[in-house]
Amino acid sequence: KAIRLEKFLHDIIPAVISCMVCTQICARPLELDHWTVRGNAARILSALVRAHNMGTNQIQSRVTRMLHHALDKHNSSLVSYFGVLAGLCELGPLTINSIVLPEIRSIYRRVELKVRHVPGPDRQAR
């Protein structure tokens, strides 16, 4: 017997988005592959949107708006940017063309600033 998810989407979608954008998914991010978790969560979100988007619930526009808002946050971590971009890209070429590409310079500048201030094992923070 199949479970109908429509009644639970209001609980499922925020949890999946949290897996994409939260700063720390696991206790040992350097040892565990949190990038794959974020990518898988983006694919799951896209599948949920494709399966349940209707004119009456507007799930795709609501999810896109939420991710676009998260993309505009200047204090987000690099892993959050990755999760947001993965989610937007999984929503398809129209979303990429209308949301990601117009923001690409701004995204690049914010990521570049954050990378400059992230100390690595072989360099110090600038």
C-alpha positions as CSV (number, residue, x, y, z in Angstrom):
1,K,0.0,0.0,0.0
2,A,1.4,3.4,-1.0
3,I,1.6,6.3,1.4
4,R,0.2,9.6,0.1
5,L,2.7,12.4,1.0
6,E,0.5,15.4,0.2
7,K,-0.6,15.7,3.9
8,F,3.0,15.6,5.1
9,L,4.8,17.9,2.6
10,H,4.7,20.8,5.1
11,D,6.8,18.7,7.4
12,I,9.0,16.9,4.8
13,I,10.1,19.8,2.6
14,P,11.5,22.0,5.4
15,A,13.4,18.9,6.8
16,V,14.9,18.2,3.3
17,I,15.8,21.9,2.8
18,S,17.5,21.8,6.2
19,C,19.7,18.9,5.1
20,M,20.7,21.0,2.1
21,V,21.5,24.3,3.8
22,C,22.4,23.8,7.5
23,T,25.9,24.7,8.4
24,Q,26.8,21.4,10.1
25,I,25.0,18.2,9.2
26,C,27.2,15.8,11.1
27,A,29.6,15.9,14.1
28,R,32.7,15.2,12.0
29,P,32.2,17.1,8.7
30,L,35.9,16.7,7.7
31,E,35.6,12.9,8.0
32,L,32.0,12.3,6.7
33,D,30.7,13.2,3.2
34,H,28.2,15.9,4.0
35,W,28.5,17.1,0.3
36,T,26.7,14.0,-0.9
37,V,24.0,14.4,1.8
38,R,23.4,18.0,0.5
39,G,23.3,16.8,-3.2
40,N,21.0,13.9,-2.4
41,A,18.7,16.2,-0.4
42,A,18.5,18.6,-3.4
43,R,17.6,15.7,-5.7
44,I,14.9,14.5,-3.2
45,L,13.5,18.1,-3.0
46,S,13.3,18.3,-6.8
47,A,11.5,14.9,-7.0
48,L,9.0,16.0,-4.3
49,V,8.4,19.3,-6.2
50,R,7.9,17.6,-9.5
51,A,5.6,15.0,-8.1
52,H,3.4,17.3,-6.0
53,N,3.5,20.7,-7.7
54,M,0.0,21.8,-8.7
55,G,-1.6,25.1,-9.5
56,T,-3.4,25.1,-6.2
57,N,-0.4,24.5,-3.9
58,Q,2.4,26.2,-5.9
59,I,5.1,24.2,-4.2
60,Q,7.7,24.9,-6.9
61,S,7.3,28.7,-6.7
62,R,7.3,28.6,-2.9
63,V,10.4,26.4,-2.7
64,T,12.2,28.5,-5.3
65,R,11.3,31.7,-3.5
66,M,12.6,30.2,-0.2
67,L,15.9,29.0,-1.8
68,H,16.3,32.4,-3.6
69,H,15.8,34.2,-0.2
70,A,18.5,31.9,1.3
71,L,20.8,32.7,-1.6
72,D,20.5,36.4,-0.8
73,K,21.7,36.0,2.8
74,H,25.2,37.5,3.0
75,N,26.0,35.8,6.3
76,S,25.5,32.2,5.0
77,S,28.3,29.7,5.1
78,L,29.9,28.3,2.0
79,V,28.2,24.9,2.6
80,S,24.9,26.6,2.8
81,Y,25.5,28.4,-0.5
82,F,26.4,25.0,-2.0
83,G,23.1,23.5,-0.7
84,V,21.0,26.4,-2.0
85,L,22.7,26.3,-5.4
86,A,22.3,22.5,-5.6
87,G,18.6,22.8,-4.8
88,L,18.0,25.6,-7.4
89,C,19.9,23.7,-10.1
90,E,18.0,20.5,-9.4
91,L,14.8,22.5,-10.0
92,G,15.7,22.7,-13.7
93,P,17.0,25.0,-16.4
94,L,14.2,27.6,-16.1
95,T,15.1,28.1,-12.4
96,I,18.8,28.3,-13.3
97,N,18.2,30.9,-16.0
98,S,15.8,33.0,-14.0
99,I,17.4,32.8,-10.5
100,V,21.0,31.6,-10.6
101,L,22.4,33.2,-13.7
102,P,21.2,36.8,-13.0
103,E,22.9,36.5,-9.5
104,I,26.1,34.8,-10.7
105,R,28.4,37.8,-10.2
106,S,27.0,38.5,-6.7
107,I,27.3,34.8,-5.8
108,Y,30.9,34.8,-7.1
109,R,31.9,37.9,-5.0
110,R,30.3,36.5,-1.8
111,V,32.0,33.1,-2.2
112,E,35.3,34.7,-3.1
113,L,35.2,36.8,0.1
114,K,34.3,33.8,2.2
115,V,37.1,31.7,0.7
116,R,39.6,34.4,1.5
117,H,38.6,34.2,5.2
118,V,38.6,30.5,5.6
119,P,41.8,29.2,7.0
120,G,43.0,26.0,5.4
121,P,45.5,23.4,6.6
122,D,48.3,25.0,4.5
123,R,47.4,28.7,4.9
124,Q,46.3,31.2,7.4
125,A,43.2,33.4,7.3
126,R,43.8,36.7,5.5
